[in-house]
Amino acid sequence: MHESVWVQAVLFDNDGTLVDSTAAILRCWTRWGEEHGLPPGSFDAVEAFGRPVTEVVSEVLPAERVAAAVRRYEDLEAEDVDCVLLPGAAEILRALPSGRWAVVTSASRRTAVARLRQVGVEAPVLVTADDVSRGKPDPEPFLAAAARLGVAPADCLVVEDAPAGLRSARAAGMGTVAVTTTHHASLLTADLLVTGLDALRVRCEPAGLTIDTAPALGGPPERSVVYGTSTSSSL
């Protein structure tokens, strides 16, 4: 099946969606856990993907230790920015006009900027954990990005790899595309499922942006997904 959706802006998660930083994140959580005396298996680092660090730390440490522990984790992440662009990321970002896309991440601004610089990406709008009072899965991060772009939430398409981010996007009233770069498809609930950004194509039209998708991994056949101005679908 081939599908096209019309949108006015595309909002990308960063880690696991635009960049492959999984190894670095796992190294940071492993070292952080060891430093804080957490036994192996006491928390799942993969489940932390896409969630604010403060929220994850609060679940495994007492309240009086959280602030210092968060600062330590952010220091570890800022020191380990080993990452690369995922397949298709460079192509889709080049195809998008400036002012029509944003990066929305649960990482701190320091970490997000360092990782994006590492891969040579400068986001026109960047929303980080430092910019919101409630992180994913709350809708605030994606709503903040839409507001900065001047685009209605219903006219935004979110591309995410994590369940928390997809919940955030749905709560914001936005369309969703899930990439199976970090989590199995069975764990992701989205309008469309694709293996990665290399399954997406962007065309700039007078009415907005057309996002063409390769065959989906899930969902009913012959489906039209409506975001924003109009929609088309063909087999």
Secondary structure in CASP SS format (residue, H / E / C, confidence):
PFRMAT SS
TARGET T0000
AUTHOR 0000-0000-0000
METHOD secondary structure of the structure
MODEL  1
M C 1.00
H E 1.00
E E 1.00
S E 1.00
V E 1.00
W E 1.00
V E 1.00
Q C 1.00
A E 1.00
V E 1.00
L E 1.00
F E 1.00
D C 1.00
N C 1.00
D E 1.00
G C 1.00
T C 1.00
L C 1.00
V E 1.00
D E 1.00
S C 1.00
T H 1.00
A H 1.00
A H 1.00
I H 1.00
L H 1.00
R H 1.00
C H 1.00
W H 1.00
T H 1.00
R H 1.00
W H 1.00
G H 1.00
E H 1.00
E H 1.00
H C 1.00
G C 1.00
L C 1.00
P C 1.00
P C 1.00
G C 1.00
S C 1.00
F C 1.00
D C 1.00
A C 1.00
V H 1.00
E H 1.00
A H 1.00
F C 1.00
G C 1.00
R C 1.00
P C 1.00
V H 1.00
T H 1.00
E H 1.00
V H 1.00
V H 1.00
S H 1.00
E C 1.00
V C 1.00
L C 1.00
P C 1.00
A H 1.00
E H 1.00
R H 1.00
V H 1.00
A H 1.00
A H 1.00
A H 1.00
V H 1.00
R H 1.00
R H 1.00
Y H 1.00
E H 1.00
D H 1.00
L H 1.00
E H 1.00
A H 1.00
E H 1.00
D C 1.00
V C 1.00
D C 1.00
C C 1.00
V E 1.00
L E 1.00
L C 1.00
P C 1.00
G C 1.00
A H 1.00
A H 1.00
E H 1.00
I H 1.00
L H 1.00
R H 1.00
A H 1.00
L C 1.00
P C 1.00
S C 1.00
G C 1.00
R C 1.00
W E 1.00
A E 1.00
V E 1.00
V E 1.00
T C 1.00
S C 1.00
A C 1.00
S C 1.00
R H 1.00
R H 1.00
T H 1.00
A H 1.00
V H 1.00
A H 1.00
R H 1.00
L H 1.00
R H 1.00
Q H 1.00
V C 1.00
G C 1.00
V C 1.00
E C 1.00
A C 1.00
P C 1.00
V C 1.00
L E 1.00
V E 1.00
T C 1.00
A H 1.00
D H 1.00
D H 1.00
V C 1.00
S C 1.00
R C 1.00
G C 1.00
K C 1.00
P C 1.00
D C 1.00
P C 1.00
E H 1.00
P H 1.00
F H 1.00
L H 1.00
A H 1.00
A H 1.00
A H 1.00
A H 1.00
R H 1.00
L H 1.00
G C 1.00
V C 1.00
A C 1.00
P H 1.00
A H 1.00
D H 1.00
C E 1.00
L E 1.00
V E 1.00
V E 1.00
E E 1.00
D C 1.00
A C 1.00
P H 1.00
A H 1.00
G H 1.00
L H 1.00
R H 1.00
S H 1.00
A H 1.00
R H 1.00
A H 1.00
A C 1.00
G C 1.00
M C 1.00
G E 1.00
T E 1.00
V E 1.00
A E 1.00
V E 1.00
T C 1.00
T C 1.00
T C 1.00
H C 1.00
H C 1.00
A H 1.00
S H 1.00
L H 1.00
L C 1.00
T C 1.00
A C 1.00
D C 1.00
L E 1.00
L E 1.00
V E 1.00
T C 1.00
G C 1.00
L H 1.00
D H 1.00
A H 1.00
L E 1.00
R E 1.00
V E 1.00
R E 1.00
C E 1.00
E E 1.00
P C 1.00
A C 1.00
G E 1.00
L E 1.00
T E 1.00
I E 1.00
D E 1.00
T E 1.00
A C 1.00
P C 1.00
A C 1.00
L C 1.00
G C 1.00
G C 1.00
P C 1.00
P C 1.00
E C 1.00
R C 1.00
S C 1.00
V C 1.00
V C 1.00
Y C 1.00
G C 1.00
T C 1.00
S C 1.00
T E 1.00
S E 1.00
S E 1.00
S E 1.00
L C 1.00
END
